[in-house]
C-alpha cells in the first residue's frame, strides 16, 4: 500500500478503489502515460488476477481529484451502499461511473434476511 501511495502521488494518479468483499474495482485517473504505467505495474503484479479493463477513455476533467486511489477502499458490508459511496455523489462523477461502482458494491452484499 505504501508503495502504491508513493507511486500514485509521484505520478499524479487519482481515482477510487472499491473492495466488495470478493473483488476490487478501480478507477485510475491521470495523464495518459502515467495511467498506462500504473496499469502496466498492476498487470505485472502477481497479486492481481483476472484483470479486466471496463473502460479506457479520456475525460475532460477528473472525477476523483481529491482521492489517491490506493488510499481508498470501502468496506464490504453496510446497511446502505449509498452511505458508503458518498464520494460518488460529487458533481464530477459521471452517472456511468456512479452506476458501475454502486452495482459492483452490491455484488458483495448479503441479501437481508
C-alpha positions as a Markdown table, in Angstrom:
| # | Residue | x | y | z |
|---|---|---|---|---|
| 1 | Unk | 0.0 | 0.0 | 0.0 |
| 2 | Unk | 2.8 | 2.5 | 0.9 |
| 3 | Unk | 4.5 | 1.8 | -2.4 |
| 4 | Unk | 1.2 | 2.4 | -4.3 |
| 5 | Unk | 0.5 | 5.6 | -2.5 |
| 6 | Unk | 4.1 | 6.9 | -3.2 |
| 7 | Unk | 3.9 | 5.9 | -6.9 |
| 8 | Unk | 0.4 | 7.5 | -7.3 |
| 9 | Unk | 1.5 | 10.7 | -5.6 |
| 10 | Unk | 4.6 | 11.0 | -7.7 |
| 11 | Unk | 2.8 | 10.1 | -10.9 |
| 12 | Unk | -0.2 | 12.4 | -10.3 |
| 13 | Unk | -2.6 | 9.4 | -10.2 |
| 14 | Unk | -6.0 | 9.9 | -8.6 |
| 15 | Unk | -9.1 | 7.7 | -8.6 |
| 16 | Unk | -11.1 | 5.3 | -6.4 |
| 17 | Unk | -10.7 | 1.7 | -5.4 |
| 18 | Unk | -13.6 | -0.3 | -4.0 |
| 19 | Unk | -13.5 | -3.8 | -2.4 |
| 20 | Unk | -16.8 | -5.5 | -2.3 |
| 21 | Unk | -15.8 | -8.5 | -0.2 |
| 22 | Unk | -14.7 | -10.6 | -3.2 |
| 23 | Unk | -13.0 | -8.4 | -5.8 |
| 24 | Unk | -11.6 | -4.9 | -6.3 |
| 25 | Unk | -12.8 | -2.2 | -8.8 |
| 26 | Unk | -10.5 | 0.7 | -9.5 |
| 27 | Unk | -10.9 | 3.9 | -11.4 |
| 28 | Unk | -7.4 | 5.2 | -12.3 |
| 29 | Unk | -7.1 | 8.8 | -13.4 |
| 30 | Unk | -4.1 | 10.8 | -14.6 |
| 31 | Unk | -2.1 | 11.8 | -17.6 |
| 32 | Unk | -2.2 | 9.1 | -20.3 |
| 33 | Unk | 1.4 | 8.0 | -19.8 |
| 34 | Unk | 1.1 | 7.9 | -16.0 |
| 35 | Unk | -2.2 | 6.0 | -16.1 |
| 36 | Unk | -0.8 | 3.5 | -18.6 |
| 37 | Unk | 2.3 | 3.0 | -16.5 |
| 38 | Unk | 0.1 | 2.4 | -13.5 |
| 39 | Unk | -1.9 | -0.2 | -15.4 |
| 40 | Unk | 1.3 | -2.0 | -16.5 |
| 41 | Unk | 2.5 | -2.2 | -12.9 |
| 42 | Unk | -0.8 | -3.7 | -11.9 |
| 43 | Unk | -0.7 | -6.2 | -14.7 |
| 44 | Unk | 2.8 | -7.3 | -13.7 |
| 45 | Unk | 1.9 | -7.7 | -10.0 |
| 46 | Unk | 1.3 | -11.4 | -9.2 |
| 47 | Unk | -1.3 | -10.4 | -6.6 |
| 48 | Unk | -3.6 | -9.3 | -9.3 |
| 49 | Unk | -5.5 | -11.9 | -11.3 |
| 50 | Unk | -8.5 | -11.8 | -13.7 |
| 51 | Unk | -7.8 | -8.2 | -14.6 |
| 52 | Unk | -10.5 | -6.7 | -16.9 |
| 53 | Unk | -10.5 | -3.2 | -18.2 |
| 54 | Unk | -14.1 | -2.0 | -18.3 |
| 55 | Unk | -13.4 | 1.4 | -19.9 |
| 56 | Unk | -10.4 | 3.2 | -21.2 |
| 57 | Unk | -11.1 | 6.8 | -22.2 |
| 58 | Unk | -10.0 | 10.4 | -21.9 |
| 59 | Unk | -12.2 | 12.7 | -19.8 |
| 60 | Unk | -12.4 | 16.5 | -19.8 |
| 61 | Unk | -11.9 | 16.5 | -16.0 |
| 62 | Unk | -11.1 | 14.1 | -13.3 |
| 63 | Unk | -13.9 | 12.5 | -11.3 |
| 64 | Unk | -11.9 | 11.9 | -8.1 |
| 65 | Unk | -9.4 | 14.8 | -7.9 |
| 66 | Unk | -9.2 | 14.6 | -4.1 |
| 67 | Unk | -8.7 | 10.9 | -3.8 |
| 68 | Unk | -5.5 | 8.9 | -4.1 |
| 69 | Unk | -6.9 | 5.7 | -5.5 |
| 70 | Unk | -4.8 | 3.3 | -3.5 |
| 71 | Unk | -5.6 | 5.1 | -0.3 |
| 72 | Unk | -9.4 | 4.3 | -0.6 |
| 73 | Unk | -11.1 | 1.0 | 0.0 |
| 74 | Unk | -14.6 | 0.8 | 1.1 |
| 75 | Unk | -15.7 | -1.9 | 3.5 |
| 76 | Unk | -17.7 | -4.8 | 2.0 |
| 77 | Unk | -20.7 | -4.6 | 4.4 |
| 78 | Unk | -23.1 | -1.7 | 5.0 |
| 79 | Unk | -26.7 | -1.2 | 5.7 |
| 80 | Unk | -26.7 | 1.2 | 2.7 |
| 81 | Unk | -24.5 | 1.3 | -0.4 |
| 82 | Unk | -25.3 | 5.0 | -0.7 |
| 83 | Unk | -23.8 | 5.6 | 2.8 |
| 84 | Unk | -20.5 | 4.1 | 1.8 |
| 85 | Unk | -20.3 | 5.8 | -1.6 |
| 86 | Unk | -21.0 | 9.4 | -0.7 |
| 87 | Unk | -18.0 | 10.4 | -2.8 |
| 88 | Unk | -19.9 | 9.2 | -5.9 |
| 89 | Unk | -22.4 | 12.0 | -5.4 |
| 90 | Unk | -19.7 | 14.6 | -6.3 |
| 91 | Unk | -20.7 | 16.6 | -9.4 |
| 92 | Unk | -17.6 | 15.5 | -11.3 |
| 93 | Unk | -18.6 | 11.8 | -11.1 |
| 94 | Unk | -20.4 | 10.7 | -14.2 |
| 95 | Unk | -23.6 | 8.7 | -14.0 |
| 96 | Unk | -22.0 | 5.8 | -15.7 |
| 97 | Unk | -19.2 | 5.7 | -13.1 |
| 98 | Unk | -21.6 | 6.1 | -10.2 |
| 99 | Unk | -23.8 | 3.2 | -11.5 |
| 100 | Unk | -20.8 | 0.9 | -12.1 |
| 101 | Unk | -19.4 | 1.4 | -8.6 |
| 102 | Unk | -22.8 | 1.1 | -6.9 |
| 103 | Unk | -23.6 | -2.1 | -8.9 |
| 104 | Unk | -20.2 | -3.6 | -8.1 |
| 105 | Unk | -20.6 | -2.9 | -4.4 |
| 106 | Unk | -24.0 | -4.8 | -4.4 |
| 107 | Unk | -22.3 | -7.9 | -5.7 |
| 108 | Unk | -20.5 | -8.2 | -2.4 |
| 109 | Unk | -23.5 | -7.6 | -0.1 |
| 110 | Unk | -25.5 | -10.4 | 1.5 |
| 111 | Unk | -29.2 | -10.4 | 1.0 |
| 112 | Unk | -31.1 | -9.2 | 4.0 |
| 113 | Unk | -32.9 | -11.9 | 5.9 |
